[in-house]
Amino acid sequence: MTDTENLTEEDRRHKERTRKLKTVVDARIAAAKIDKGLVLVLTGNGKGKSSSAFGMVARTLGYGRTAAVFQFIKSKVDVGERAFLSSQPGVTWENCGEGFTWETQNRQRDIAAAQAGWEKARVALADPAISLVVLDELTYLINYGYLTLEEVLPAIRNRPEMQHVVITGRAAHAEFIELADTVSKIGDEKHAFRNGIKAQPGIDL
Amino acid sequence: MTDTENLTEEDRRHKERTRKLKTVVDARIAAAKIDKGLVLVLTGNGKGKSSSAFGMVARTLGYGRTAAVFQFIKSKVDVGERAFLSSQPGVTWENCGEGFTWETQNRQRDIAAAQAGWEKARVALADPAISLVVLDELTYLINYGYLTLEEVLPAIRNRPEMQHVVITGRAAHAEFIELADTVSKIGDEKHAFRNGIKAQPGIDL
C-alpha cells in the first residue's frame, strides 16, 4: 500500500491531522536543546513512586551507565528490586533504614540510621562516575525531622552537572518541588490493599 | 542504648505514638489476606508511567519470575529499558508500534501494527507461566479506535489467576479504571521538557 492509494476519507483526515501535529511536536522537540542532570521528584500517595525510580535504574543500565540506590526507610532486604538490581554491574545499593517508624518505635535509632545513610548518599552525590542517584523515600526523613533541608539540598544542588537524582516519597517538601526539574504527583485513585489484597511480590515489593 | 534509658520527652512521645500507629498498621496488614493477580493502571499526564512498569519488571525478576512486555506505540528500539531488560532471562519483549501517530501519519498501518501486537499480547495473557504482562501505552490504542474494548477486556479478565497486568498510558478509558485493582493517576506538576531540556537517556528513554 502506498501512501496515496486505498485511503478512506477517515484515513485522509488522519493523515492531514497527524501531519499538522508532527509540525507542532517537531518544533517542541527542536526547542528542547539542553542536556543536563535532572532532579526528579515522585510524590503523592499512589502506587508507582519507587517502582518508577527502579525503572529508571533499568534504563540507566541500558546505556551502560551506573546507578546508586539509597533506600532510606525500607528495612526488608529480601525485596524484588534489591534481589534483581543490586547485583547488576554498575549498581551500588544501600539499605539505610531500620524500617518504618511504627516498627522501630525508636526515634534516636531512626535518626542515627538516617544520618549514616545520608553520609553515604552524600558521597554518591559528589561522584561524577555515578549517572543516577536514587534517594528512595527521602521525603519522610525531612518531614520527620531526621535530616534537615540544610544538610540535603546543597549536596543535591552541587552534584556533578550530568548526574540525575530521583527523590521518592509522599508529601515531598516544597523545597524539593522547587529544586526539581520534573515533579510527578502520583494520585491514589484505587489500591488493591484497600480491598483486602496483600502486597504482591513483583508488584509492591 | 536500651529502649528505656536516655530518652528525651520527644523520644518518649514518639515511642508512644508509633506504638499506637503500629497497632493500626498491623491490623490493616492482617486484614489483607487475599493473593491474586492484579490489574494495575498507570495513567495521567506526568512522567513515571512506563518507568514504573519497568520497575515492576525488575521486581518480578528478583523473584525468579517471568515478564512479557508489549510496547504498543514506541518505535525506537534503542531505548534503555529494552537494551537492559529485554535480554534478561525470563523476559520476552515485543515492540508492537510503528511510532507515534504523528510520525507514521498512516492510520491503516497503525491499526495493522496494533492488531498484530495485540494478537501476541493475547497469547501472553493466556500463559500461566508469565507472572507479569506489561501493556505499555495500550490506552492510546483504545482511544484512537485501533483496538476495541471488546477485543481487549475479555483477554485481561480471563487471564491466569495469579498473573499481574500493568497498563500504561494517558487518559485510560473508564472501563480500564473499572477493571483495575490499583489505579495511579500521575499528575504532571513540572516537566523538564517544558524548560527546554531534552529527553535524557536513563530517565526518559
Contacts between the chains, C-beta under 8 A, distances in Angstrom:
chain1	res1	chain2	res2	distance
A	1	B	108	6.7
A	1	B	109	7.7
A	3	B	106	6.7
A	6	B	108	7.6
A	7	B	108	7.6
A	10	B	107	7.0
A	11	B	106	7.8
A	11	B	107	4.8
A	11	B	108	5.9
A	14	B	101	7.6
A	14	B	105	7.7
A	14	B	107	4.0
A	15	B	105	5.1
A	15	B	106	6.9
A	15	B	107	7.1
A	18	B	101	5.0
A	18	B	102	4.6
A	18	B	104	7.5
A	18	B	105	4.4
A	19	B	102	7.7
A	19	B	105	5.5
A	21	B	101	7.4
A	21	B	102	4.1
A	22	B	102	4.1
A	22	B	103	6.8
A	22	B	105	6.8
A	25	B	100	7.6
A	25	B	102	5.4
A	28	B	193	7.7
A	31	B	196	6.1
A	32	B	193	5.6
A	32	B	196	5.3
A	32	B	197	6.0
A	32	B	198	4.8
A	32	B	199	7.5
A	33	B	196	6.2
A	33	B	198	6.6
A	34	B	195	7.6
A	34	B	196	5.1
A	34	B	197	4.6
A	34	B	198	6.3
A	35	B	197	7.5
A	35	B	198	5.8
A	35	B	200	7.2
A	36	B	197	6.1
A	38	B	192	5.3
A	38	B	197	6.9
A	38	B	200	6.0
A	38	B	203	6.0
A	40	B	47	7.0
A	40	B	203	6.9
A	42	B	48	5.7
A	44	B	186	8.0
A	44	B	187	7.1
A	46	B	183	8.0
A	46	B	184	3.7
A	46	B	185	6.9
A	46	B	186	7.5
A	47	B	40	7.0
A	47	B	52	8.0
A	47	B	182	5.3
A	47	B	184	5.1
A	48	B	42	5.8
A	48	B	48	6.1
A	48	B	49	7.7
A	48	B	52	3.9
A	48	B	184	4.6
A	48	B	186	6.8
A	49	B	48	7.7
A	49	B	52	7.9
A	50	B	55	7.1
A	51	B	51	7.9
A	51	B	52	4.4
A	51	B	53	7.8
A	51	B	55	3.3
A	51	B	56	5.3
A	51	B	59	6.9
A	52	B	48	3.9
A	52	B	49	7.9
A	52	B	51	4.4
A	52	B	52	4.0
A	52	B	55	5.8
A	53	B	51	7.8
A	53	B	55	6.8
A	54	B	54	7.7
A	54	B	55	3.5
A	54	B	58	5.2
A	54	B	59	7.1
A	55	B	50	7.1
A	55	B	51	3.3
A	55	B	52	5.8
A	55	B	53	6.8
A	55	B	54	3.5
A	55	B	55	3.9
A	55	B	56	7.9
A	55	B	57	7.8
A	55	B	58	7.2
A	55	B	81	6.8
A	56	B	51	5.3
A	56	B	55	8.0
A	56	B	202	6.4
A	56	B	203	5.6
A	57	B	55	7.8
A	57	B	58	7.3
A	58	B	54	5.2
A	58	B	55	7.2
A	58	B	57	7.3
A	58	B	58	5.5
A	58	B	80	6.9
A	58	B	81	5.7
A	58	B	84	5.0
A	58	B	85	5.6
A	59	B	51	6.9
A	59	B	54	7.1
A	59	B	79	7.2
A	59	B	80	3.2
A	59	B	81	5.2
A	59	B	84	7.0
A	59	B	201	7.4
A	59	B	202	4.9
A	59	B	203	6.9
A	59	B	205	7.0
A	60	B	80	6.4
A	60	B	201	8.0
A	60	B	202	3.7
A	60	B	203	7.9
A	61	B	80	7.2
A	61	B	84	4.5
A	62	B	79	7.0
A	62	B	80	3.1
A	62	B	81	6.2
A	62	B	82	6.9
A	62	B	83	3.4
A	62	B	84	3.6
A	62	B	85	7.5
A	62	B	202	7.6
A	63	B	80	5.4
A	63	B	83	7.1
A	63	B	201	5.0
A	63	B	202	5.6
A	65	B	201	7.8
A	65	B	202	5.7
A	79	B	59	7.2
A	79	B	62	7.0
A	80	B	58	6.9
A	80	B	59	3.2
A	80	B	60	6.4
A	80	B	61	7.3
A	80	B	62	3.1
A	80	B	63	5.4
A	81	B	55	6.8
A	81	B	58	5.7
A	81	B	59	5.2
A	81	B	62	6.2
A	82	B	62	6.9
A	83	B	62	3.4
A	83	B	63	7.0
A	84	B	58	5.0
A	84	B	59	7.0
A	84	B	61	4.5
A	84	B	62	3.6
A	85	B	58	5.6
A	85	B	62	7.5
A	100	B	25	7.6
A	101	B	14	7.5
A	101	B	18	5.0
A	101	B	21	7.4
A	102	B	18	4.6
A	102	B	19	7.7
A	102	B	21	4.1
A	102	B	22	4.0
A	102	B	25	5.4
A	103	B	22	6.8
A	104	B	18	7.5
A	105	B	3	8.0
A	105	B	14	7.6
A	105	B	15	5.1
A	105	B	18	4.4
A	105	B	19	5.5
A	105	B	22	6.8
A	106	B	3	6.6
A	106	B	11	7.8
A	106	B	15	6.9
A	107	B	10	7.0
A	107	B	11	4.8
A	107	B	14	4.1
A	107	B	15	7.1
A	108	B	1	6.7
A	108	B	6	7.6
A	108	B	7	7.6
A	108	B	11	5.9
A	109	B	1	7.7
A	131	B	202	5.9
A	132	B	202	5.8
A	132	B	203	7.6
A	164	B	200	6.7
A	164	B	202	6.5
A	164	B	203	5.5
A	177	B	189	7.1
A	177	B	190	7.2
A	180	B	190	6.1
A	181	B	190	7.1
A	181	B	191	7.9
A	181	B	192	3.9
A	181	B	195	6.8
A	181	B	197	6.4
A	182	B	47	5.3
A	182	B	190	5.8
A	182	B	191	5.2
A	182	B	192	4.8
A	183	B	46	7.9
A	183	B	189	4.0
A	183	B	190	3.9
A	184	B	46	3.7
A	184	B	47	5.2
A	184	B	48	4.6
A	184	B	186	5.0
A	184	B	187	6.5
A	184	B	188	6.7
A	184	B	189	6.6
A	185	B	46	6.9
A	185	B	186	7.5
A	185	B	187	4.2
A	185	B	189	5.1
A	186	B	44	7.9
A	186	B	46	7.5
A	186	B	48	6.8
A	186	B	184	5.0
A	186	B	185	7.5
A	186	B	186	5.1
A	186	B	187	7.4
A	187	B	44	7.1
A	187	B	184	6.6
A	187	B	185	4.2
A	187	B	186	7.4
A	187	B	187	6.0
A	188	B	184	6.7
A	189	B	177	7.1
A	189	B	183	4.0
A	189	B	184	6.7
A	189	B	185	5.1
A	190	B	177	7.2
A	190	B	180	6.1
A	190	B	181	7.1
A	190	B	182	5.8
A	190	B	183	4.0
A	191	B	181	7.9
A	191	B	182	5.2
A	192	B	38	5.3
A	192	B	181	3.9
A	192	B	182	4.8
A	193	B	28	7.8
A	193	B	32	5.6
A	195	B	34	7.6
A	195	B	181	6.9
A	196	B	31	6.2
A	196	B	32	5.3
A	196	B	33	6.2
A	196	B	34	5.1
A	197	B	32	6.0
A	197	B	34	4.6
A	197	B	35	7.6
A	197	B	36	6.2
A	197	B	38	7.0
A	197	B	181	6.4
A	198	B	32	4.8
A	198	B	33	6.6
A	198	B	34	6.3
A	198	B	35	5.8
A	199	B	32	7.5
A	200	B	35	7.2
A	200	B	38	6.0
A	200	B	164	6.7
A	201	B	59	7.4
A	201	B	60	8.0
A	201	B	63	5.0
A	201	B	65	7.8
A	202	B	56	6.4
A	202	B	59	4.9
A	202	B	60	3.7
A	202	B	62	7.6
A	202	B	63	5.6
A	202	B	65	5.7
A	202	B	131	5.9
A	202	B	132	5.8
A	202	B	164	6.5
A	203	B	38	5.9
A	203	B	40	6.9
A	203	B	56	5.7
A	203	B	59	6.9
A	203	B	60	7.9
A	203	B	132	7.6
A	203	B	164	5.5
A	205	B	59	6.9
